[in-house]
Amino acid sequence: MANDRTVGHRFMAPAEITATSFENYRTKLRRAHVVLDPAERAETIKHDADQLAFAQGLEVVEDPGLLAEIAGLVEWPVALMGPIEDRFLELPPEVLQTSMKEHQKFLSVREPATGRIVKWITVANKEAADGGAVILAGNAKVLAARLSDALFFWENDLRTVEREGLEGMAKPLETVTFHSKLGSQADRVARIEALARSLAPAVGAKPDLAAEAARLCKADLASEMVYEFPELQGTMGKYYAQKAGHGDGVPEACEEHYSPLGPSDDVPSGAVATAVALADKLDMLAGFWAIDEKPTGSKDPFALRRAALGIIRILEAHATRLDLRRAFNDATALFAGQQYEKLSRGSDDSRMSVVSGFGLTFSDDDEHHRALVGLEELLRNAKGAMLFWSDIQHLTGREPYQAYREFGSDRLKQHLRAEGIRHDVVEACFRLPGQDDLTLLVARVRALQAFLNTEDGDALLAGYKRAANILAAEERKDTEKYGVEIAFEAPPDTKFADSDPEKALFKALDAAEETLDPALKSEDFPAAMAALAALRAPVDGFFEHVTVNSDNEILRRNRLCLLNRIRVLTQNVADLSALEG
Protein backbone atom coordinates (compact mmCIF):
# COMPACT_ATOMS: atom_id res chain seq x y z
CA MET A 1 0.00 0.00 0.00
CA ALA A 2 1.42 3.41 -0.99
CA ASN A 3 2.01 5.97 1.76
CA ASP A 4 4.39 8.77 2.79
CA ARG A 5 6.75 6.61 4.89
CA THR A 6 9.93 4.68 4.11
CA VAL A 7 13.15 3.67 5.83
CA GLY A 8 16.79 4.58 5.25
CA HIS A 9 19.89 2.34 4.96
CA ARG A 10 19.14 -0.93 6.73
CA PHE A 11 22.42 -0.91 8.66
CA MET A 12 23.45 2.76 8.87
CA ALA A 13 20.04 4.47 9.30
CA PRO A 14 17.16 1.98 9.61
CA ALA A 15 14.73 4.42 11.25
CA GLU A 16 11.43 5.29 9.56
CA ILE A 17 11.26 8.41 7.37
CA THR A 18 8.21 10.51 6.54
CA ALA A 19 8.33 12.46 3.25
CA THR A 20 6.30 15.54 2.36
CA SER A 21 7.44 15.90 -1.28
CA PHE A 22 9.73 14.20 -3.75
CA GLU A 23 12.60 16.60 -3.02
CA ASN A 24 12.06 16.11 0.69
CA TYR A 25 12.02 12.34 0.08
CA ARG A 26 15.33 12.42 -1.79
CA THR A 27 17.00 14.72 0.76
CA LYS A 28 15.94 12.64 3.76
CA LEU A 29 17.07 9.42 2.07
CA ARG A 30 20.53 10.87 1.47
CA ARG A 31 20.75 11.83 5.14
CA ALA A 32 19.80 8.21 5.86
CA HIS A 33 22.69 6.97 3.66
CA VAL A 34 20.64 6.06 0.57
CA VAL A 35 21.50 7.56 -2.84
CA LEU A 36 18.19 7.43 -4.70
CA ASP A 37 19.34 8.00 -8.31
CA PRO A 38 21.12 4.92 -9.85
CA ALA A 39 22.96 7.17 -12.31
CA GLU A 40 24.34 9.18 -9.40
CA ARG A 41 25.39 5.97 -7.64
CA ALA A 42 27.18 4.83 -10.80
CA GLU A 43 28.95 8.17 -11.14
CA THR A 44 30.04 8.02 -7.48
CA ILE A 45 31.41 4.51 -7.95
CA LYS A 46 33.29 5.50 -11.09
CA HIS A 47 34.78 8.62 -9.50
CA ASP A 48 35.88 6.87 -6.30
CA ALA A 49 37.29 3.85 -8.18
CA ASP A 50 39.24 6.08 -10.57
CA GLN A 51 40.68 8.00 -7.62
CA LEU A 52 41.77 4.84 -5.81
CA ALA A 53 43.50 3.53 -8.95
CA PHE A 54 45.07 6.87 -9.90
CA ALA A 55 46.61 7.22 -6.44
CA GLN A 56 48.68 4.11 -7.19
CA GLY A 57 49.48 4.91 -10.82
CA LEU A 58 46.86 2.48 -12.12
CA GLU A 59 43.63 2.73 -14.11
CA VAL A 60 40.22 1.09 -13.92
CA VAL A 61 39.22 -1.07 -16.90
CA GLU A 62 36.08 0.51 -18.30
CA ASP A 63 32.97 -1.67 -18.21
CA PRO A 64 29.74 0.40 -18.37
CA GLY A 65 27.53 -2.68 -18.10
CA LEU A 66 29.21 -3.93 -14.94
CA LEU A 67 29.21 -0.42 -13.47
CA ALA A 68 25.45 -0.13 -13.99
CA GLU A 69 24.93 -3.58 -12.48
CA ILE A 70 26.94 -2.72 -9.36
CA ALA A 71 25.08 0.58 -9.00
CA GLY A 72 21.86 -1.43 -8.86
CA LEU A 73 23.14 -3.59 -6.01
CA VAL A 74 24.09 -0.91 -3.48
CA GLU A 75 22.38 2.03 -1.78
CA TRP A 76 25.42 3.79 -0.32
CA PRO A 77 28.42 2.84 -2.51
CA VAL A 78 31.87 2.65 -0.93
CA ALA A 79 34.72 1.64 -3.25
CA LEU A 80 37.51 -0.52 -1.80
CA MET A 81 40.63 -1.74 -3.65
CA GLY A 82 42.53 -4.95 -3.05
CA PRO A 83 45.51 -6.77 -4.65
CA ILE A 84 45.65 -9.90 -6.80
CA GLU A 85 47.98 -12.58 -5.46
CA ASP A 86 51.23 -12.96 -7.40
CA ARG A 87 50.46 -16.60 -8.30
CA PHE A 88 47.46 -15.47 -10.35
CA LEU A 89 49.23 -12.73 -12.30
CA GLU A 90 50.35 -15.22 -14.96
CA LEU A 91 46.73 -15.60 -16.05
CA PRO A 92 45.78 -13.59 -19.16
CA PRO A 93 44.18 -10.28 -18.18
CA GLU A 94 40.94 -11.23 -19.95
CA VAL A 95 40.66 -14.30 -17.70
CA LEU A 96 41.18 -12.24 -14.57
CA GLN A 97 38.69 -9.62 -15.68
CA THR A 98 36.05 -12.15 -16.72
CA SER A 99 36.37 -14.24 -13.58
CA MET A 100 36.17 -11.22 -11.29
CA LYS A 101 33.28 -9.73 -13.22
CA GLU A 102 31.16 -12.87 -13.56
CA HIS A 103 31.64 -14.30 -10.07
CA GLN A 104 32.42 -11.33 -7.81
CA LYS A 105 31.18 -8.20 -9.64
CA PHE A 106 34.63 -6.65 -9.17
CA LEU A 107 36.03 -3.86 -11.29
CA SER A 108 39.47 -4.67 -12.73
CA VAL A 109 42.46 -2.39 -12.22
CA ARG A 110 45.45 -2.52 -14.56
CA GLU A 111 48.87 -1.07 -15.18
CA PRO A 112 48.54 1.47 -18.03
CA ALA A 113 51.91 0.58 -19.56
CA THR A 114 51.59 -3.20 -19.66
CA GLY A 115 47.82 -3.81 -19.53
CA ARG A 116 48.37 -6.34 -16.72
CA ILE A 117 45.47 -6.53 -14.26
CA VAL A 118 47.03 -6.33 -10.79
CA LYS A 119 44.24 -5.17 -8.46
CA TRP A 120 40.49 -5.23 -8.09
CA ILE A 121 37.83 -2.92 -6.71
CA THR A 122 34.77 -4.08 -4.85
CA VAL A 123 31.90 -1.78 -3.89
CA ALA A 124 30.61 -2.18 -0.36
CA ASN A 125 27.15 -1.05 0.67
CA LYS A 126 28.23 0.74 3.84
CA GLU A 127 31.02 2.63 5.49
CA ALA A 128 33.00 0.29 7.77
CA ALA A 129 34.65 1.40 10.99
CA ASP A 130 37.88 -0.41 10.06
CA GLY A 131 38.03 1.27 6.64
CA GLY A 132 36.83 -1.89 4.94
CA ALA A 133 39.68 -4.19 6.04
CA VAL A 134 37.39 -7.08 6.98
CA ILE A 135 35.35 -6.65 3.79
CA LEU A 136 38.52 -6.73 1.69
CA ALA A 137 39.88 -9.78 3.48
CA GLY A 138 36.66 -11.72 2.97
CA ASN A 139 36.42 -10.80 -0.69
CA ALA A 140 40.11 -11.65 -1.24
CA LYS A 141 39.55 -15.12 0.21
CA VAL A 142 36.59 -15.82 -2.09
CA LEU A 143 38.45 -14.34 -5.07
CA ALA A 144 41.45 -16.59 -4.44
CA ALA A 145 39.20 -19.65 -4.67
CA ARG A 146 37.70 -18.42 -7.95
CA LEU A 147 41.04 -17.59 -9.49
CA SER A 148 42.46 -20.93 -8.33
CA ASP A 149 39.86 -22.61 -10.52
CA ALA A 150 40.81 -20.38 -13.46
CA LEU A 151 44.51 -21.11 -12.89
CA PHE A 152 43.74 -24.84 -12.84
CA PHE A 153 41.91 -24.59 -16.20
CA TRP A 154 44.73 -22.49 -17.69
CA GLU A 155 47.48 -24.89 -16.62
CA ASN A 156 45.54 -27.94 -17.82
CA ASP A 157 44.94 -26.33 -21.19
CA LEU A 158 48.62 -25.39 -21.52
CA ARG A 159 49.62 -28.99 -20.79
CA THR A 160 47.27 -30.15 -23.57
CA VAL A 161 48.76 -27.61 -25.98
CA GLU A 162 52.32 -28.55 -25.04
CA ARG A 163 51.60 -32.26 -25.38
CA GLU A 164 49.31 -32.37 -28.43
CA GLY A 165 49.45 -28.93 -30.02
CA LEU A 166 46.41 -26.85 -30.84
CA GLU A 167 45.18 -29.43 -33.34
CA GLY A 168 45.24 -32.00 -30.56
CA MET A 169 43.19 -29.68 -28.37
CA ALA A 170 40.68 -29.43 -31.24
CA LYS A 171 40.27 -33.21 -31.58
CA PRO A 172 37.13 -33.41 -29.37
CA LEU A 173 35.34 -31.09 -31.79
CA GLU A 174 34.77 -34.14 -34.01
CA THR A 175 32.09 -35.26 -31.56
CA VAL A 176 30.61 -31.81 -30.88
CA THR A 177 27.55 -31.14 -33.05
CA PHE A 178 27.44 -27.70 -34.62
CA HIS A 179 23.97 -28.31 -36.08
CA SER A 180 22.17 -31.58 -36.72
CA LYS A 181 22.00 -30.85 -40.47
CA LEU A 182 25.38 -29.12 -40.80
CA GLY A 183 27.57 -31.68 -39.07
CA SER A 184 30.09 -31.36 -36.26
CA GLN A 185 32.31 -28.46 -35.29
CA ALA A 186 35.17 -30.35 -36.93
CA ASP A 187 33.18 -30.55 -40.19
CA ARG A 188 32.65 -26.81 -40.00
CA VAL A 189 36.34 -26.17 -39.37
CA ALA A 190 37.24 -28.23 -42.45
CA ARG A 191 34.92 -26.11 -44.57
CA ILE A 192 36.28 -22.86 -43.12
CA GLU A 193 39.83 -24.02 -43.80
CA ALA A 194 39.12 -24.69 -47.48
CA LEU A 195 37.26 -21.39 -47.84
CA ALA A 196 39.97 -19.38 -46.08
CA ARG A 197 42.59 -20.83 -48.40
CA SER A 198 40.58 -19.85 -51.48
CA LEU A 199 39.80 -16.35 -50.12
CA ALA A 200 43.35 -15.59 -49.01
CA PRO A 201 44.62 -14.05 -52.29
CA ALA A 202 41.70 -11.61 -52.38
CA VAL A 203 42.63 -10.17 -48.97
CA GLY A 204 46.41 -10.30 -49.40
CA ALA A 205 47.03 -13.30 -47.14
CA LYS A 206 49.19 -16.35 -47.79
CA PRO A 207 46.89 -19.31 -48.49
CA ASP A 208 48.83 -21.71 -46.26
CA LEU A 209 48.74 -19.30 -43.32
CA ALA A 210 45.03 -18.65 -43.80
CA ALA A 211 44.36 -22.40 -43.89
CA GLU A 212 46.50 -22.93 -40.78
CA ALA A 213 44.65 -20.24 -38.86
CA ALA A 214 41.26 -21.59 -39.96
CA ARG A 215 42.25 -25.10 -38.90
CA LEU A 216 43.03 -23.82 -35.39
CA CYS A 217 40.46 -21.04 -34.98
CA LYS A 218 37.88 -23.13 -33.10
CA ALA A 219 40.34 -25.24 -31.06
CA ASP A 220 39.76 -23.26 -27.87
CA LEU A 221 36.10 -24.34 -27.91
CA ALA A 222 37.42 -27.67 -26.59
CA SER A 223 39.45 -26.00 -23.81
CA GLU A 224 38.53 -26.13 -20.14
CA MET A 225 38.79 -22.35 -19.88
CA VAL A 226 36.26 -21.65 -22.63
CA TYR A 227 33.98 -24.36 -21.25
CA GLU A 228 33.93 -22.37 -17.99
CA PHE A 229 33.89 -18.92 -19.64
CA PRO A 230 32.28 -19.19 -23.12
CA GLU A 231 32.68 -15.44 -23.64
CA LEU A 232 36.46 -15.98 -23.85
CA GLN A 233 36.25 -17.99 -27.07
CA GLY A 234 38.69 -16.56 -29.57
CA THR A 235 40.59 -14.68 -26.89
CA MET A 236 41.89 -17.93 -25.39
CA GLY A 237 42.53 -19.26 -28.90
CA LYS A 238 45.01 -16.42 -29.39
CA TYR A 239 46.90 -17.24 -26.19
CA TYR A 240 46.98 -20.98 -26.87
CA ALA A 241 48.19 -20.40 -30.44
CA GLN A 242 50.99 -18.20 -29.13
CA LYS A 243 51.96 -20.82 -26.54
CA ALA A 244 51.98 -23.46 -29.30
CA GLY A 245 54.47 -21.37 -31.28
CA HIS A 246 52.21 -20.18 -34.06
CA GLY A 247 52.88 -16.74 -35.54
CA ASP A 248 52.48 -14.67 -38.71
CA GLY A 249 48.98 -13.51 -37.79
CA VAL A 250 47.62 -16.95 -36.86
CA PRO A 251 47.04 -16.19 -33.13
CA GLU A 252 45.37 -12.90 -34.01
CA ALA A 253 43.12 -14.70 -36.50
CA CYS A 254 42.03 -17.12 -33.77
CA GLU A 255 40.88 -14.14 -31.73
CA GLU A 256 39.55 -11.78 -34.41
CA HIS A 257 37.73 -14.15 -36.76
CA TYR A 258 34.51 -13.73 -34.75
CA SER A 259 34.60 -9.97 -35.37
CA PRO A 260 32.75 -7.77 -35.91
CA LEU A 261 30.19 -8.77 -33.30
CA GLY A 262 28.18 -5.58 -33.65
CA PRO A 263 27.86 -2.35 -35.65
CA SER A 264 30.45 -0.56 -33.50
CA ASP A 265 32.85 -3.48 -33.10
CA ASP A 266 36.22 -3.34 -34.88
CA VAL A 267 36.71 -5.51 -37.97
CA PRO A 268 39.68 -7.91 -38.18
CA SER A 269 42.87 -6.00 -38.89
CA GLY A 270 45.33 -8.52 -40.36
CA ALA A 271 45.07 -10.24 -43.73
CA VAL A 272 45.03 -13.75 -42.24
CA ALA A 273 42.35 -12.82 -39.70
CA THR A 274 40.30 -11.21 -42.47
CA ALA A 275 40.40 -14.35 -44.61
CA VAL A 276 39.31 -16.57 -41.71
CA ALA A 277 36.59 -14.14 -40.58
CA LEU A 278 35.10 -14.01 -44.08
CA ALA A 279 35.27 -17.80 -44.40
CA ASP A 280 33.62 -18.28 -41.00
CA LYS A 281 30.70 -15.99 -41.88
CA LEU A 282 30.27 -17.29 -45.42
CA ASP A 283 30.09 -20.86 -44.12
CA MET A 284 27.41 -19.82 -41.63
CA LEU A 285 25.28 -18.16 -44.29
CA ALA A 286 25.74 -20.78 -47.01
CA GLY A 287 25.13 -23.65 -44.62
CA PHE A 288 21.95 -22.32 -43.10
CA TRP A 289 20.66 -21.22 -46.50
CA ALA A 290 21.33 -24.73 -47.83
CA ILE A 291 19.17 -26.28 -45.09
CA ASP A 292 16.55 -23.52 -45.40
CA GLU A 293 17.07 -22.07 -41.92
CA LYS A 294 16.78 -18.39 -42.81
CA PRO A 295 15.91 -15.53 -40.43
CA THR A 296 12.19 -14.81 -40.26
CA GLY A 297 10.81 -11.54 -38.93
CA SER A 298 12.53 -10.69 -35.67
CA LYS A 299 13.78 -14.25 -35.19
CA ASP A 300 17.41 -14.87 -36.01
CA PRO A 301 18.60 -17.63 -33.64
CA PHE A 302 21.84 -18.22 -35.50
CA ALA A 303 22.79 -14.52 -35.83
CA LEU A 304 22.82 -14.68 -39.62
CA ARG A 305 22.01 -10.98 -39.97
CA ARG A 306 25.09 -10.22 -37.91
CA ALA A 307 27.18 -12.53 -40.11
CA ALA A 308 25.96 -10.84 -43.31
CA LEU A 309 26.60 -7.37 -41.91
CA GLY A 310 30.02 -8.54 -40.76
CA ILE A 311 30.95 -9.54 -44.30
CA ILE A 312 29.79 -6.15 -45.60
CA ARG A 313 31.79 -4.24 -43.00
CA ILE A 314 34.95 -6.30 -43.52
CA LEU A 315 34.90 -5.96 -47.31
CA GLU A 316 34.18 -2.24 -47.10
CA ALA A 317 36.79 -1.53 -44.40
CA HIS A 318 39.56 -3.22 -46.38
CA ALA A 319 38.25 -2.25 -49.84
CA THR A 320 38.46 -5.95 -50.71
CA ARG A 321 37.45 -7.01 -54.21
CA LEU A 322 35.57 -10.27 -53.85
CA ASP A 323 33.04 -12.01 -56.08
CA LEU A 324 30.39 -12.80 -53.47
CA ARG A 325 28.44 -15.06 -55.82
CA ARG A 326 31.42 -17.32 -56.34
CA ALA A 327 32.44 -17.23 -52.67
CA PHE A 328 28.92 -18.08 -51.50
CA ASN A 329 28.57 -20.90 -54.00
CA ASP A 330 31.99 -22.21 -53.05
CA ALA A 331 30.88 -22.33 -49.42
CA THR A 332 27.73 -24.21 -50.40
CA ALA A 333 29.79 -26.57 -52.55
CA LEU A 334 31.92 -27.53 -49.58
CA PHE A 335 28.85 -28.33 -47.52
CA ALA A 336 27.26 -30.32 -50.35
CA GLY A 337 30.44 -32.26 -51.07
CA GLN A 338 31.02 -32.96 -47.38
CA GLN A 339 27.50 -34.26 -46.86
CA TYR A 340 27.56 -36.42 -49.96
CA GLU A 341 30.96 -37.85 -49.09
CA LYS A 342 29.68 -38.93 -45.68
CA LEU A 343 26.74 -40.78 -47.22
CA SER A 344 28.51 -42.14 -50.28
CA ARG A 345 29.18 -45.51 -48.65
CA GLY A 346 25.56 -46.04 -47.58
CA SER A 347 22.62 -47.50 -49.46
CA ASP A 348 21.36 -45.93 -52.67
CA ASP A 349 18.46 -44.40 -50.76
CA SER A 350 20.69 -42.82 -48.12
CA ARG A 351 23.19 -41.65 -50.71
CA MET A 352 20.48 -39.97 -52.75
CA SER A 353 18.89 -38.33 -49.72
CA VAL A 354 21.47 -35.57 -49.85
CA VAL A 355 20.92 -35.09 -53.56
CA SER A 356 17.14 -34.96 -53.20
CA GLY A 357 17.64 -32.41 -50.43
CA PHE A 358 18.88 -30.04 -53.11
CA GLY A 359 15.68 -30.42 -55.12
CA LEU A 360 16.69 -33.12 -57.63
CA THR A 361 13.95 -35.43 -58.90
CA PHE A 362 14.18 -38.26 -61.39
CA SER A 363 11.53 -39.53 -63.78
CA ASP A 364 12.54 -43.19 -63.69
CA ASP A 365 14.93 -45.67 -62.08
CA ASP A 366 17.38 -45.55 -65.01
CA GLU A 367 17.73 -41.78 -64.76
CA HIS A 368 18.09 -42.11 -60.98
CA HIS A 369 20.86 -44.67 -61.40
CA ARG A 370 22.71 -42.64 -64.04
CA ALA A 371 22.61 -39.57 -61.81
CA LEU A 372 23.91 -41.57 -58.86
CA VAL A 373 26.79 -43.02 -60.88
CA GLY A 374 27.58 -39.59 -62.29
CA LEU A 375 27.60 -37.96 -58.86
CA GLU A 376 29.86 -40.67 -57.46
CA GLU A 377 32.27 -40.01 -60.33
CA LEU A 378 32.18 -36.30 -59.61
CA LEU A 379 32.96 -36.95 -55.98
CA ARG A 380 35.89 -39.21 -56.81
CA ASN A 381 37.34 -36.62 -59.16
CA ALA A 382 36.68 -33.53 -57.05
CA LYS A 383 37.27 -35.13 -53.64
CA GLY A 384 34.45 -33.05 -52.21
CA ALA A 385 36.00 -29.82 -53.47
CA MET A 386 34.25 -26.72 -54.75
CA LEU A 387 33.60 -27.97 -58.26
CA PHE A 388 31.19 -30.54 -56.84
CA TRP A 389 28.52 -27.95 -56.18
CA SER A 390 28.73 -26.47 -59.65
CA ASP A 391 27.64 -29.84 -61.00
CA ILE A 392 24.85 -30.16 -58.44
CA GLN A 393 23.82 -26.64 -59.41
CA HIS A 394 23.75 -27.63 -63.09
CA LEU A 395 21.45 -30.56 -62.30
CA THR A 396 19.11 -28.56 -60.07
CA GLY A 397 18.96 -25.60 -62.45
CA ARG A 398 19.19 -23.16 -59.57
CA GLU A 399 21.79 -21.36 -57.53
CA PRO A 400 21.72 -20.92 -53.73
CA TYR A 401 23.22 -17.44 -53.97
CA GLN A 402 20.09 -16.12 -55.65
CA ALA A 403 18.05 -17.03 -52.58
CA TYR A 404 20.52 -15.14 -50.39
CA ARG A 405 20.96 -12.08 -52.62
CA GLU A 406 17.85 -10.20 -51.44
CA PHE A 407 18.79 -10.81 -47.81
CA GLY A 408 22.26 -9.42 -48.47
CA SER A 409 20.78 -6.41 -50.23
CA ASP A 410 18.66 -5.60 -47.18
CA ARG A 411 21.72 -5.77 -44.91
CA LEU A 412 23.64 -3.46 -47.24
CA LYS A 413 20.78 -0.94 -47.26
CA GLN A 414 20.71 -1.00 -43.48
CA HIS A 415 24.47 -0.50 -43.28
CA LEU A 416 24.55 2.42 -45.72
CA ARG A 417 21.53 4.13 -44.19
CA ALA A 418 23.80 5.57 -41.49
CA GLU A 419 25.60 7.49 -44.23
CA GLY A 420 22.33 8.98 -45.43
CA ILE A 421 22.22 6.80 -48.55
CA ARG A 422 18.68 6.05 -49.70
CA HIS A 423 17.56 2.44 -49.82
CA ASP A 424 16.19 2.86 -53.35
CA VAL A 425 19.59 4.07 -54.58
CA VAL A 426 21.12 0.81 -53.31
CA GLU A 427 18.32 -1.13 -55.01
CA ALA A 428 18.82 0.74 -58.30
CA CYS A 429 22.46 -0.34 -58.42
CA PHE A 430 21.84 -3.81 -57.00
CA ARG A 431 19.34 -4.63 -59.78
CA LEU A 432 22.04 -4.44 -62.42
CA PRO A 433 23.37 -7.86 -63.41
CA GLY A 434 26.68 -9.02 -61.97
CA GLN A 435 26.73 -6.71 -58.94
CA ASP A 436 28.47 -9.26 -56.72
CA ASP A 437 31.61 -7.25 -55.96
CA LEU A 438 30.49 -5.35 -52.88
CA THR A 439 33.33 -2.82 -52.91
CA LEU A 440 32.53 -1.90 -56.51
CA LEU A 441 28.80 -1.83 -55.81
CA VAL A 442 29.20 0.56 -52.88
CA ALA A 443 31.36 2.89 -55.00
CA ARG A 444 28.61 2.93 -57.64
CA VAL A 445 25.93 3.56 -55.00
CA ARG A 446 27.79 6.50 -53.48
CA ALA A 447 28.43 8.05 -56.86
CA LEU A 448 24.76 7.72 -57.84
CA GLN A 449 23.60 9.21 -54.53
CA ALA A 450 25.94 12.19 -55.00
CA PHE A 451 24.67 12.65 -58.57
CA LEU A 452 21.01 12.54 -57.56
CA ASN A 453 21.67 15.20 -54.93
CA THR A 454 22.62 17.66 -57.69
CA GLU A 455 20.22 19.74 -59.79
CA ASP A 456 21.36 17.93 -62.95
CA GLY A 457 20.76 14.54 -61.36
CA ASP A 458 17.30 15.45 -60.14
CA ALA A 459 16.30 16.88 -63.55
CA LEU A 460 17.69 13.91 -65.49
CA LEU A 461 15.83 11.49 -63.23
CA ALA A 462 12.61 13.37 -64.01
CA GLY A 463 13.42 13.15 -67.73
CA TYR A 464 14.16 9.43 -67.45
CA LYS A 465 10.88 8.82 -65.63
CA ARG A 466 8.98 10.73 -68.30
CA ALA A 467 10.66 8.78 -71.10
CA ALA A 468 10.06 5.45 -69.33
CA ASN A 469 6.40 6.23 -68.70
CA ILE A 470 5.79 7.25 -72.34
CA LEU A 471 7.52 4.10 -73.58
CA ALA A 472 5.57 1.83 -71.26
CA ALA A 473 2.26 3.38 -72.31
CA GLU A 474 3.00 3.25 -76.06
CA GLU A 475 4.39 -0.29 -75.94
CA ARG A 476 1.28 -1.43 -74.11
CA LYS A 477 -0.99 0.39 -76.61
CA ASP A 478 0.75 -1.08 -79.68
CA THR A 479 0.84 -4.56 -78.16
CA GLU A 480 -2.93 -4.44 -77.70
CA LYS A 481 -3.41 -2.98 -81.20
CA TYR A 482 -1.33 -5.54 -83.10
CA GLY A 483 -1.82 -8.60 -80.88
CA VAL A 484 1.94 -9.22 -80.48
CA GLU A 485 4.38 -7.88 -77.93
CA ILE A 486 5.84 -4.58 -79.12
CA ALA A 487 9.06 -3.02 -77.77
CA PHE A 488 10.72 0.04 -79.28
CA GLU A 489 14.24 -1.35 -79.10
CA ALA A 490 15.46 -0.70 -82.66
CA PRO A 491 18.27 1.84 -83.09
CA PRO A 492 16.78 5.28 -83.87
CA ASP A 493 17.85 6.88 -87.17
CA THR A 494 19.13 10.46 -87.23
CA LYS A 495 17.76 11.01 -90.76
CA PHE A 496 14.25 11.15 -89.28
CA ALA A 497 15.19 13.87 -86.79
CA ASP A 498 13.40 16.95 -88.18
CA SER A 499 14.16 19.54 -85.48
CA ASP A 500 17.21 20.97 -83.76
CA PRO A 501 16.26 19.74 -80.24
CA GLU A 502 15.84 16.21 -81.58
CA LYS A 503 19.18 16.36 -83.40
CA ALA A 504 20.80 17.76 -80.25
CA LEU A 505 19.58 14.78 -78.23
CA PHE A 506 21.03 12.36 -80.80
CA LYS A 507 24.40 14.08 -80.52
CA ALA A 508 24.27 14.22 -76.73
CA LEU A 509 23.49 10.50 -76.49
CA ASP A 510 26.38 9.70 -78.86
CA ALA A 511 28.76 11.82 -76.75
CA ALA A 512 27.50 10.36 -73.48
CA GLU A 513 27.94 6.83 -74.77
CA GLU A 514 31.52 7.54 -75.83
CA THR A 515 32.34 8.82 -72.34
CA LEU A 516 30.19 6.42 -70.36
CA ASP A 517 31.52 3.11 -71.65
CA PRO A 518 35.22 3.71 -70.85
CA ALA A 519 34.30 5.34 -67.52
CA LEU A 520 32.36 2.25 -66.44
CA LYS A 521 35.06 -0.11 -67.66
CA SER A 522 37.66 1.80 -65.64
CA GLU A 523 35.24 1.92 -62.66
CA ASP A 524 35.30 5.71 -62.66
CA PHE A 525 31.74 6.23 -61.47
CA PRO A 526 31.98 10.00 -60.90
CA ALA A 527 32.97 10.35 -64.58
CA ALA A 528 30.04 8.13 -65.55
CA MET A 529 27.67 10.34 -63.59
CA ALA A 530 29.17 13.43 -65.25
CA ALA A 531 28.40 11.86 -68.63
CA LEU A 532 24.78 11.44 -67.58
CA ALA A 533 24.66 15.01 -66.26
CA ALA A 534 25.49 16.26 -69.78
CA LEU A 535 22.17 14.77 -70.95
CA ARG A 536 20.06 16.99 -68.74
CA ALA A 537 19.69 19.99 -71.09
CA PRO A 538 19.19 17.98 -74.34
CA VAL A 539 16.56 15.78 -72.69
CA ASP A 540 14.73 18.84 -71.32
CA GLY A 541 14.91 20.53 -74.72
CA PHE A 542 13.56 17.44 -76.48
CA PHE A 543 10.50 17.14 -74.25
CA GLU A 544 9.85 20.88 -74.42
CA HIS A 545 9.94 21.22 -78.22
CA VAL A 546 9.27 17.75 -79.73
CA THR A 547 5.95 15.90 -79.91
CA VAL A 548 6.78 12.22 -79.42
CA ASN A 549 3.43 10.85 -80.64
CA SER A 550 3.56 12.42 -84.06
CA ASP A 551 0.82 11.76 -86.61
CA ASN A 552 3.60 10.48 -88.83
CA GLU A 553 4.00 6.84 -87.73
CA ILE A 554 7.64 6.68 -88.88
CA LEU A 555 8.58 9.76 -86.83
CA ARG A 556 6.61 8.44 -83.85
CA ARG A 557 8.41 5.10 -83.83
CA ASN A 558 11.80 6.71 -84.35
CA ARG A 559 11.22 9.06 -81.42
CA LEU A 560 10.06 6.24 -79.19
CA CYS A 561 13.22 4.32 -80.09
CA LEU A 562 15.19 7.46 -79.21
CA LEU A 563 13.51 7.49 -75.78
CA ASN A 564 14.42 3.84 -75.39
CA ARG A 565 18.02 4.77 -76.05
CA ILE A 566 17.85 7.11 -73.04
CA ARG A 567 16.50 4.26 -70.96
CA VAL A 568 19.16 1.80 -72.13
CA LEU A 569 22.03 4.24 -71.68
CA THR A 570 21.09 5.20 -68.12
CA GLN A 571 20.58 1.56 -67.17
CA ASN A 572 24.27 0.95 -67.78
CA VAL A 573 24.80 3.00 -64.62
CA ALA A 574 21.78 1.94 -62.54
CA ASP A 575 18.20 0.79 -62.90
CA LEU A 576 16.63 4.20 -62.41
CA SER A 577 13.16 2.67 -62.42
CA ALA A 578 13.88 1.56 -58.84
CA LEU A 579 14.22 5.17 -57.67
CA GLU A 580 11.22 6.58 -55.88
CA GLY A 581 11.62 10.26 -56.67
Secondary structure by P-SEA (a helix, b strand, c coil): ccccccccccccccbbbbbccaaaaaaaaaaacccccaaaaaaaaaaaaaaaaaaacccccccaaaaaaaaaaccbbbbbbbbcccccccccaaaaaaaaaacccbbbbbccccccccbbbbbbcccccccaaaaaaaaaaaaaaaaaaaaaaaaaaaaaaaacccccccccccccccccccccaaaaaaaaaaaaaaacccccccaaaaaaaaaccccccccccccccccaaaaaaaaaaaaaccccaaaaaaccccccccccccccccaaaaaaaaaaaaaaaaaaaaacccccccccccaaaaaaaaaaaaaaaaccccaaaaaaaaaaaaaaaaaaaaaccccccccaaaaaaaccccccaaaaaaaaaaaaaaaaaaccccaaaaaaaaaacccccccaaaaaaaaaaaaaccccccaaaaaaaaacccccaaaaaaaaaaaaaaaaacaaaaaaaaaaaaaaaaaaaaaaaaaaaccccccccccccccccccaaaaaaaaaaaaaaaaaaaaaaacaaaaaaaaaaaaaaaaaaaaaccccccccaaaaaaaaaaaaaaaaaaaaccccccccc
